[in-house]
Amino acid sequence: MGSEVSLGYLLRLPLKLAALLVLLEASFRWIIPAAYTPYLCFDEKESILRYDPSKLRVGLYTHGGLAEIRARWHINSMGWVNAREYAISNGRPAKPVIAVIGDSYVEAFQVDSDHDFASVLRTELGATYEVYTFGMSGAELSQYLQMSRYVRKAFHPQVLIFVLVDGDVLGSRLATGNKPGCVYFSHSTSGMVETLIPYAGSTAKSLYRKMALLRYIRLNRGLWVPGVSPSGDRSLDAGKDAHEIIDYAFACIRRENPGCTVLMVVDAPRRDIYRGKIPKSNIEYRALVKSVSLQNGFHMVDLSDAMASLYYANHVKFDFDGNYHWNEHGHQVIAEQILEEWPRSRLRARIPRSVAAPEAR
Amino acid sequence: MTFNSLEFFLFMPVVYLAYYFSPDRFRWMLLLAASFIFYAALKVPYLLGVLLLVATATYAFGLWLDRAPTPQAKYRLLWAGVVTNILILGVLKYIPFHAFVAIGVSFYVFQAISYLIDVHDEIEKPEPHFGYFLLYLAFFPKLLQGPIERAGHLIPQLKVLRPGDLQAFRSGMWMIVGGLFKKVVIAERLALLVDPVYSNVQDYAGISLLLATYVYAFQIYYDFSGYTDIALGTARLFGVDLTENFHSPYSATSVADFWRRWHISFSRWILDYIFKPLQMRWRDWQSWGTASALVVTFLACGLWHGSSWGFLIWGGLHGIYMASSVFYNPYQKRLDGVLGLKGSPYLRLWRILVTFNLVCLAWIFFRASNLKDAVFVATHLFGGIGDMSRLIDLWGFREPFVALISMGLLALLSFLSKRQHLAEAFFDRPFWARCLVYYGVIMYLLVLGSFSSRAFVYVRF
């Protein structure tokens, strides 16, 4: 039998561990920089989450073991991920506004701020329109609806673009939703109910933000993040629940935004495209979004066909290895698809100013 | 909780410190409580109930067996105890539609059965202390995936619990790190190729299927042996030695040799409690009796893994490999002698290759989602090169490179540690030098680990 594990040895262990942690912390600050994301804050008045521009305005987002994905982000004075300020004078913006609402795909931390699809739209349409983005990581369709209310009040947009990705619809259910500061849907006898999960800042979170090692583990490697698959796998938005949620959310958007052109951008089932097989359930989901969009007088950009034909022609993926968010190529394709739909969207009648629903087409 | 969860890495130091500072007589209670917390963290409430049911029934049958007045009564009690355990396992694991989660159950039910047989055969005395017996079944490092421990090996250790000495502490910690390395750097990375190919086998042909099958052989080895290393390392911190489960299985020179090296605690179990009694019963049939016993034993082995045709065929194939060796072994030995190949390194290498390929053929049925897929893979392994670009899309060049380098590093360390006293040499170094090594290992794990929510493969058995 060898020597025992002495109390002194056990007491020295934390010190040794601390020395090791200092080395690791230094490595993830200066050698492989850990991701940095902006500080969240909750806007009590509008009941939405935004970023806190008073704390940090610029940062470096990284992802992957060797921080292979690197991009700079900017927070504007209104708390949104955008290098540009959202100009408002006398309560109204100078030019008509195109508001893009979505989740982390609209934030687009993964690409430099001048390479996301909104920037491409701004370049193409900037003479006539302002393009403002409102993205919030982890937001679902229910939260997009909430954000659209804030956007309508603050920016009076002429065009609303919603970006729908896998899981946005079923992720809106209160039963599965848990992000503090976000709104979720649930059923009641009187119909769909919107519930806001109370927001509370956390000391543990602020501590974690200060430690590069912890940020690296969580943000770069996606380790130990409950319910999140690093590969981006999310539940498929199908079934009766999905139908009801889409019906309700789209009807609210239509009713609350009279005179506004609405464009639904639906992400392609990229993983299935790479596999060469698009499952029937996904086709059904996109058909559902299309039919409800048409019923409400919205336009829809389904990215599936464009992405499939491009991928089969040149085998270039639209996302990163190990990160399912769009890469620059993906953003470029999305911008092109929106611009292709654009002349048609502009020419078509907008939602009538009366709240009455237009006839289903 | 599982060994690659955050909870486990918070749970372990707390349990260790509590164990270290608690008086000797309370240590078993502490480990028992920790085991319950560990099992309860799976959030399947009935599992704790099942564990208690198996423990109580087996404990009672053990005591009754000891007090049974006649051999016939003993025999009946043994069967009653064994059937009770099998019924519990059967209800949880084999009823259709997989209504229940049975994590860990098949492992501790096998322990319970071996205990009853050993008590019946008077190899072991029944354990009078229910607490120790319960801990024998529930000891958390081996609860979910084994090793399947014998009462004679584990219970005496649980009665004299003390923290492992410094050497055990250090080697235990290294085993835990090594196990994690096997899981997150190697097995998870290999799964990146295997999972997509085996989920859509019809989309791939020839070399892609062959490669995915070979890669799976290593994935399951690194996954399972990684888990076992963490289990053994954890137990070692508490001063408990668990059974080694792996011994370079793919360097086996025959399928029989493979089973002496693969999932050792399980293969010994089926050998002792299924094969040997059958062989005794059928000894009059001579070679045919042995061969039949082997086939039945390995069919049971397949069935233990699950009630699918794939597992049954996997077990059946191993049974056939082993049974046929009963007949051809004498001729093979004679032929080797005539050709002067006895002891030849080339012959050894050839046998390793043949064994590995036979094992891989069986793995197809083990891994495929269903029998149709398995037959497709088995019949299309040599269907040409196919579309390699899809394979490159899946795996790229970096992933196989990192996997190969990591496997090479582990093999080198294992080779060196057999020849030199690496551990002693390492701990003789000054702290800053050791710290650099720890730093390197943790960086390797964090930077090159492939992290996903994939559970350990064997946890579902």
Boltz contact constraints between the chains, C-beta under 6 A:
constraints:
  - contact:
      token1: [A, 1]
      token2: [B, 165]
      max_distance: 6.0
  - contact:
      token1: [A, 2]
      token2: [B, 165]
      max_distance: 6.0
  - contact:
      token1: [A, 2]
      token2: [B, 166]
      max_distance: 6.0
  - contact:
      token1: [A, 2]
      token2: [B, 167]
      max_distance: 6.0
  - contact:
      token1: [A, 3]
      token2: [B, 166]
      max_distance: 6.0
  - contact:
      token1: [A, 4]
      token2: [B, 165]
      max_distance: 6.0
  - contact:
      token1: [A, 5]
      token2: [B, 163]
      max_distance: 6.0
  - contact:
      token1: [A, 5]
      token2: [B, 166]
      max_distance: 6.0
  - contact:
      token1: [A, 5]
      token2: [B, 169]
      max_distance: 6.0
  - contact:
      token1: [A, 19]
      token2: [B, 435]
      max_distance: 6.0
  - contact:
      token1: [A, 20]
      token2: [B, 435]
      max_distance: 6.0
  - contact:
      token1: [A, 20]
      token2: [B, 438]
      max_distance: 6.0
  - contact:
      token1: [A, 23]
      token2: [B, 439]
      max_distance: 6.0
  - contact:
      token1: [A, 65]
      token2: [B, 447]
      max_distance: 6.0
  - contact:
      token1: [A, 65]
      token2: [B, 448]
      max_distance: 6.0
  - contact:
      token1: [A, 221]
      token2: [B, 451]
      max_distance: 6.0
  - contact:
      token1: [A, 223]
      token2: [B, 451]
      max_distance: 6.0
  - contact:
      token1: [A, 224]
      token2: [B, 6]
      max_distance: 6.0
  - contact:
      token1: [A, 229]
      token2: [B, 453]
      max_distance: 6.0
